[in-house]
């Protein structure tokens, strides 16, 4: 079994199919670890989840955008921040509509959104971090001075400080650390970026960058074409 990790997909179905094909990923025999933010940004969140469901050996690590979507499904919460940062296209991919803003609660009214049970089950199987063979996979990051199992889910989704820590420090406890969330576009590149034993895998598919998949054992990677910027 080959093992792969993929950065933030952000609703880009064409890019997802492109990198899976380029890497010769086998849907039945290989393993894919998804670093979160599979929704919001590109227009095809529904199709992305449909595709990921077909992969037999898959680990879904929850990202901050996934968390927003999951909170809506569980509680009906549609904060304005989520809608403005890609949530609207995710809602529309499920045939929903976004209504007027509630100024008091800074939320939006969402109607007619239908999410298949299979998609809800897929999201509910998500984890906030994944450990395997002295490697750890997380969407945002974590405090390297504390055991990861004691850290808050929201921090695992949102942290950006670990990548700064890794500039001058090896992250103890793991041979390799893989993160998404902080796009390498902010560092002027669409390539995955390595800092000591940490790999930054968000190469900007949610914006006007690329989607990247990597073999975690060989560190060979494949990338999609440049994506159109999200609206």
N, C-alpha and C positions, 0 to 999 in steps of 0.2 A: 504493500500500500504506500503510495506517495502521499505526502502531507503538504498542504498548501494553506497560505493565509492570504486574505484579500482585504484591501483597504475599504474606505467608506464608499459604498455604491451609490447612495443618494438617488434612487429612482432611475438609474441609467441602465435600462434593459439591454440596449444594443452594446454598450461597453461591457456589461457582464458577459454576454454571450461571446463577445469578441475575445476576451482574455481567457475564458474557459476553453475556447477552441484553440487559441494560440498555444496554451500550455499543455494541450492534449489531456485535459482533465477528464478522468473517467468517473462518470456519475455513480457507478456501482462499486468500484474498487478503490477509489482514492478518497482522501479526507479533505474537507474544506473547513477552515476556521474563519468565520466572518467577524470582522472587528467592529461591527455596529454601524449605525447610521445608514441603514438600508433604504430608508424612506427620506422624503423631503429634498427638494432641489430639482431633480429631473422629473419628467411627467409620468413615469411608469412604475410607481411603487407597487401597484397591484401585480403587474407582470413580473417584477423582480422577485416578489415573494412566491409567486407561482413557479418560477424557475428554481428557486432555492429549495422548495419543497420536493423537487424531483431528485435531489442529491441524497443518497442513502446515508452517508457518513458526514454529517455536518454539525458544527458547533456554532451557535449563534450567540455572540457576545453583544449585550445590549448597549446601544449608544444613547446620547442625550436626545437625539431626534426620535429614535425609537421609543424612548421613555415618554416623550410628549404624546406620541400617537397612542401608546398603550394606556396612558392616563386618560386620554379621551375615551377609549373603548371601555375602560372600567368605570369612569366617573362622569363622563360627559364634559370634561374640562377642555375648553378650546381657547387657551390664552392668546391674546393678540400677538405676543412675541412669537409663539409657535406658528400661527397663521402667516405672519409676515416673513418668517425665516424658512419658508418652504412647505409649511403645513398645508397651505391652500392647494398646491398641486397634488399632494397626497390625497387630500379629501376628494378632489375632482377625479383622481384616478379610480376611486371607488364610487364614482357617480354621485357624490354628495355635492352640496352647495353651501357656500359660506354667506351668511347674512350680515346684518348690520352689527356694528360694534356696540357693546354695552360699556358705556364710558365709566360707569360706577365700578364695575368689576374688571374692566379692561379685558373682556372676553368677546368671542364671536358666537353667534348662533349658527349651528351646523345642522343641516337637514338632509334627509334621504340617503345618508351614507350607509351602505350595506357591506359588511365585511364577512366573507365566508368563514364558517367554523374552522375549516382547515387552516386559514390564515391566523385566526385567533389562537389556535392550538400551537402553531409554529412560534408565534411571538411569546406565548406563555412558557415555552421550553427554553427561552433565553436565559443566559447567566450573565453576571456582571464581571466575571473574570474566568479564565480557564487556565489550568496548569497541566502541563504534559511534558514528561521527559526533561525536567530541569529548564523548561521554558514557560513563560507566562504571557498571556494574551489579554489585553484590556483595551477598552475604547479610549479613555482619557489618560489616566495614569493613577498614581497612588503615592502615598508618603513612604519613601524607601526606608525610613527608620522604624516603621511599625509593621507587624505581620499583616499581610494583605487580607486575611480572613476577618480581621477586626475593623476594617475600614468601611466607611459609609458608601452605600450604593451610588448616591448622588455624586460623591467625590470621584468614584471610579469612572463615572460618565463624563465629568466636566474638568478634571484636573489637567492643567497644562504645565505645572511646575516640574514634573518628572523629566521632561525633555531638556529643561535648562540644567537640572541637576546632572544629567548624563553627559553634559559637555566636558566636565572635568572629573567625573567619577564613574567607575563601574558600578552597576546596580547589583549589590550583593544578593546572593541567594538563588540566582538564575544564570544559566549560560546565555540565554537570549530573552529579550523582552520585546514584544511587538505591540505598538500602539497605533491608534487612528487619531481622529478628532482634530489635531493640529496639523493643518495642511502644509505640505512642503512648499506650496506657492508663496507662503509668507517668507520663505528663505530664497526665493528667486529660482526655484527649480520645480519641474514636474517629475523628478526622479525620487524614488524612496531614499531617505536620508538616514545614515547610520551615525550614532553617537555612542562610542564605546560599545557596550553590548545591547544597546537599544536601537530598534528599527522603527522609523516613522513611516507608516504605510498609507497615510491619506495624501494622495498626490493630486487632489483637486478635482475629482470627478463631479463633485457637487457644484462646481463653478465652471471655470473654463480650462480645467486641467485634464488629467488622465486618470483612468482606473488602473490599479496595479495588483497583480497576483504574484505571489512568490512561493517557491518551494522552500519550506522552512529548514530543510536539511542541507540543501546545496546552496541556498540563497540566490539561485537563478530566478530572474523575474521576467514577466511579460506585461506589456502595457497596451491600453486601448488608444484609439485616436483621441485628439483633443476634443473635448466636449463643448457643445454650445453653452454659453453662460445661462444660469438659471434666471427665471424672471423675478 
